[in-house]
Amino acid sequence: MKMDIVANSKNDEFYTPLYAITPIEKYIKPKSTIWCPFDTKDSNFVKRFKGLGHYVINTHLSDGGDFFKIEMPSCDYIISNPPYSLKYEVFERLYILDKPFAMLVGVVGLFESKKRFNLFKENYIQTMYLSKRITYFKNYEDQKPSLNPPFSSIYACRGMLPEQIMFEEVVK
């Protein structure tokens, strides 16, 4: 299901609140280099990881950083909230890049697509289920929730978690 259809929007650019980043933080080694390939400098991923002492490389389509066309920078992890309408393409490239990753995505329909099902079946996938739904927003200035999606979000990962399936509490 495309996030833009759920949100009645012409795009699927929705931003991640800080509380949704906290569950993945403890699985990142100190002073790591993190590539946030779908994030501007205003992204909470970028700000939070920098605040924790990591070196962060952020790229975004609006700045000419097309995830599908640019060369992967030298990094330890790839972490972001990707465009929901391009889930298959994003995961396909992540597996090709062969770096540990964590992508915050809606779980509804994630495994139902035959192409994605086969992609995940043929490659290792880890999942972090979150205790509460994530309420995304559209404006960094006030970060007022603009979408309360009718589905839960998970971190779909590879090489990040100590177990294949994890459960984490979210504190809003």
MARLO-288019 format. One line per field, with one value per residue (C-alpha): residue in one letter; chain; residue number from 1; y, x, z. Coordinates in steps of 0.02 Angstrom, whole numbers, plus 50000, padded with zeros to 5 digits. Layout:
BEGIN
residuo (A,...)
cadena (A,...)
num (NUM,...)
c2 (Y,...)
c1 (X,...)
c3 (Z,...)
//
This chain:
BEGIN
residuo (M,K,M,D,I,V,A,N,S,K,N,D,E,F,Y,T,P,L,Y,A,I,T,P,I,E,K,Y,I,K,P,K,S,T,I,W,C,P,F,D,T,K,D,S,N,F,V,K,R,F,K,G,L,G,H,Y,V,I,N,T,H,L,S,D,G,G,D,F,F,K,I,E,M,P,S,C,D,Y,I,I,S,N,P,P,Y,S,L,K,Y,E,V,F,E,R,L,Y,I,L,D,K,P,F,A,M,L,V,G,V,V,G,L,F,E,S,K,K,R,F,N,L,F,K,E,N,Y,I,Q,T,M,Y,L,S,K,R,I,T,Y,F,K,N,Y,E,D,Q,K,P,S,L,N,P,P,F,S,S,I,Y,A,C,R,G,M,L,P,E,Q,I,M,F,E,E,V,V,K)
cadena (A,A,A,A,A,A,A,A,A,A,A,A,A,A,A,A,A,A,A,A,A,A,A,A,A,A,A,A,A,A,A,A,A,A,A,A,A,A,A,A,A,A,A,A,A,A,A,A,A,A,A,A,A,A,A,A,A,A,A,A,A,A,A,A,A,A,A,A,A,A,A,A,A,A,A,A,A,A,A,A,A,A,A,A,A,A,A,A,A,A,A,A,A,A,A,A,A,A,A,A,A,A,A,A,A,A,A,A,A,A,A,A,A,A,A,A,A,A,A,A,A,A,A,A,A,A,A,A,A,A,A,A,A,A,A,A,A,A,A,A,A,A,A,A,A,A,A,A,A,A,A,A,A,A,A,A,A,A,A,A,A,A,A,A,A,A,A,A,A,A,A,A)
num (1,2,3,4,5,6,7,8,9,10,11,12,13,14,15,16,17,18,19,20,21,22,23,24,25,26,27,28,29,30,31,32,33,34,35,36,37,38,39,40,41,42,43,44,45,46,47,48,49,50,51,52,53,54,55,56,57,58,59,60,61,62,63,64,65,66,67,68,69,70,71,72,73,74,75,76,77,78,79,80,81,82,83,84,85,86,87,88,89,90,91,92,93,94,95,96,97,98,99,100,101,102,103,104,105,106,107,108,109,110,111,112,113,114,115,116,117,118,119,120,121,122,123,124,125,126,127,128,129,130,131,132,133,134,135,136,137,138,139,140,141,142,143,144,145,146,147,148,149,150,151,152,153,154,155,156,157,158,159,160,161,162,163,164,165,166,167,168,169,170,171,172)
c2 (50000,50166,50291,50431,50343,50317,50499,50564,50651,50668,50611,50496,50617,50593,50628,50523,50582,50565,50432,50316,50327,50282,50094,50071,50178,50044,49930,50054,50043,50203,50332,50246,50322,50318,50356,50424,50415,50490,50631,50817,50904,50938,50753,50689,50538,50655,50767,50624,50518,50670,50711,50535,50561,50473,50541,50560,50575,50632,50634,50678,50687,50874,50902,50793,50638,50505,50344,50242,50338,50400,50298,50234,50336,50247,50202,50074,50078,50138,50199,50296,50307,50271,50321,50198,50186,50122,49986,49848,49955,50020,49846,49776,49910,49888,49704,49745,49874,49740,49855,49837,49932,49979,50050,50111,50050,50010,49825,49810,49733,49726,49537,49512,49572,49420,49517,49578,49408,49325,49463,49438,49248,49248,49373,49383,49502,49554,49639,49753,49766,49923,49930,50080,50151,50289,50454,50538,50724,50838,50994,51000,51170,51115,50924,50914,50739,50743,50560,50429,50280,50132,50016,49984,50023,49911,49922,49802,49769,49667,49653,49768,49663,49520,49415,49396,49460,49591,49683,49859,49979,50150,50294,50438)
c1 (50000,50073,50092,50038,49871,49844,49884,49783,49940,50033,50196,50260,50378,50336,50458,50505,50478,50622,50535,50536,50726,50764,50731,50867,51000,51066,51109,51231,51413,51485,51562,51495,51474,51291,51222,51044,51004,50829,50862,50895,51001,50838,50798,50778,50884,51027,51011,50992,51135,51251,51197,51247,51423,51406,51469,51316,51309,51139,51079,50909,50831,50797,50985,51028,51059,50962,50984,50969,51101,51234,51381,51367,51477,51595,51488,51454,51264,51123,50974,50820,50634,50626,50490,50350,50303,50478,50498,50549,50675,50750,50773,50839,50975,51013,51048,51161,51255,51285,51298,51204,51040,50884,50734,50579,50434,50249,50225,50059,50093,50280,50289,50133,50208,50276,50432,50468,50426,50553,50681,50667,50661,50823,50910,50921,50797,50783,50629,50605,50424,50377,50251,50156,50111,50223,50137,50232,50233,50255,50337,50500,50459,50315,50324,50137,50075,49998,49969,49908,49925,49806,49958,50109,50286,50436,50621,50668,50853,51002,51160,51094,51004,51065,50912,50806,50649,50654,50521,50553,50451,50411,50388,50292)
c3 (50000,49951,50093,49975,49945,50131,50166,50019,49959,49795,49873,50008,50095,50278,50420,50569,50749,50872,50976,50825,50811,50991,50973,50840,50926,51044,50898,50821,50873,50949,50833,50677,50506,50456,50284,50288,50101,50106,50228,50226,50358,50452,50472,50649,50600,50550,50703,50828,50762,50757,50936,50987,50918,50751,50586,50473,50285,50227,50048,49979,49807,49832,49847,49697,49803,49710,49809,49650,49553,49673,49731,49909,50025,50142,50293,50428,50420,50307,50409,50356,50323,50135,50012,50041,49858,49814,49946,49827,49735,49898,49972,49810,49806,49992,49965,49818,49924,50057,50209,50373,50358,50454,50360,50450,50343,50356,50387,50294,50125,50153,50132,50024,49860,49768,49715,49892,49966,49852,49884,50073,50055,49954,50068,50256,50340,50521,50592,50740,50791,50886,51028,50958,50790,50726,50689,50548,50510,50358,50432,50530,50604,50714,50692,50718,50678,50506,50478,50599,50482,50493,50502,50611,50561,50585,50559,50419,50444,50394,50497,50634,50764,50876,50831,50675,50762,50899,50997,51062,51167,51095,51216,51137)
//
